[in-house]
C-alpha cells in the first residue's frame, strides 16, 4: 500500500497532495494500533506472504521474534492444559492401586528433569518446524492459506495449530457491519414483532 502511495514526478499536484495526506493518515492509524504485532504475525503465517515484503527490511526479524514468542506461549499453554487433564484423570483413578517402581528407578529418576526434558523436546519441535517453514518457498497468491495449512499439518503439526489461532481473526469488520445494516432494514418499527426463526431466514448468511 505504501509503495503505491509514493509521490512520483509525473503525478499532478492534486494527486500528490492526496497521496501525501492519505499516506500520513494511514501511518498514524497503523502506528497507533495495538493489534499491529498480531497483523504482522498473520502475514508471516500466511504461506503466500511469509517473506514479509510488505514489512520494512529492518523490522522483519522483530516480526519473527514475535512469532517465536507467541508460539512458545501457545505451546506452554497447551502443555499446561494437557498436564491438568492428566492430573484430573489420575485423581479419578486414584482408587486403583498402581504398580510400584523399583527402588533403583526411584533413586535415579528426577521428576523435575523429566519435565524439563519434555519442555526441551517441545521447544526443539516447534523451533525446527518454524525454521523449515521459513525456508520453504512462498506459495502462489491464488492458494488458500487455511487450506494450505490443513494439507501441510502433517509437516508442521505444532505450527499449523498455532497458525489457525492467528489466521482465524477477521482482518476487517466490514462483514459484521454489513450484517447489522441488513438487519436494520428488516427489523424496524413496523416489523418489531418478528419471531427469531423468521428473522434468521430473512437475514443474509
C-alpha positions, 0 to 999 in steps of 0.5 A: 500500500505504501509503495503505491502511495509514493509521490512520483514526478509525473503525478499532478499536484492534486494527486500528490497532495492526496497521496501525501495526506492519505499516506500520513493518515494511514501511518498514524492509524497503523502506528497507533494500533495495538493489534499491529504485532498480531497483523504482522504475525498473520502475514508471516503465517500466511504461506503466500506472504511469509517473506514479509515484503510488505514489512520494512527490511529492518523490522522483519526479524522483530516480526519473527521474534514475535512469532517465536514468542507467541508460539512458545506461549501457545505451546506452554499453554497447551502443555499446561492444559494437557498436564491438568487433564492428566492430573484430573484423570489420575485423581479419578483413578486414584482408587486403583492401586498402581504398580510400584517402581523399583527402588533403583528407578526411584533413586535415579529418576528426577521428576523435575528433569523429566519435565524439563526434558519434555519442555526441551523436546517441545521447544526443539519441535516447534523451533525446527518446524518454524525454521523449515517453514521459513525456508520453504518457498512462498506459495502462489497468491491464488492458494488458500492459506487455511487450506494450505495449512490443513494439507501441510499439518502433517509437516508442521503439526505444532505450527499449523495449530498455532497458525489457525489461532492467528489466521482465524481473526477477521482482518476487517469488520466490514462483514459484521457491519454489513450484517447489522445494516441488513438487519436494520432494514428488516427489523424496524418499527413496523416489523418489531414483532418478528419471531427469531426463526423468521428473522434468521431466514430473512437475514443474509448468511 
